[in-house]
Amino acid sequence: MGYWFGFSTGKALYKRKDTLFFRKSYIHSAEEHYKKYGGSTLIIGRFLPVIRTFAPILAGVIHMRMRTFMLYNLSWLCIVDWLFLYRRLHFWRSTI
């Protein structure tokens, strides 16, 4: 949902003029950051509440490839599933 919102409104942000809270340089610096650390931003950002909200939107704004975006989202899903399964197994074994 966030990726789609960013993808559809991204062009309007590039045309918007700079204000106190928004500058075009922020989008350009985000684009450079995603080019360098895109995957780790999406995966690690899912564990941090504020970044979790804005990371998919910015990925859509800078038009990150959908395939790449989904690959990192599925990677995050696998990591979280493994962590929860491990915690549950560890808890189950310790209660027996």
Buried (B, 14 or more C-beta within 10 A) or exposed (E): EBBEEBBEEBEEEEEEEEEEEEEEEEBEEBBEEBEEEBBEBBBBBBEEEEBBEBBBBBBBBBBBEEEBBEEBBEBBEEEEEEEEEEEEEEEEEEEE
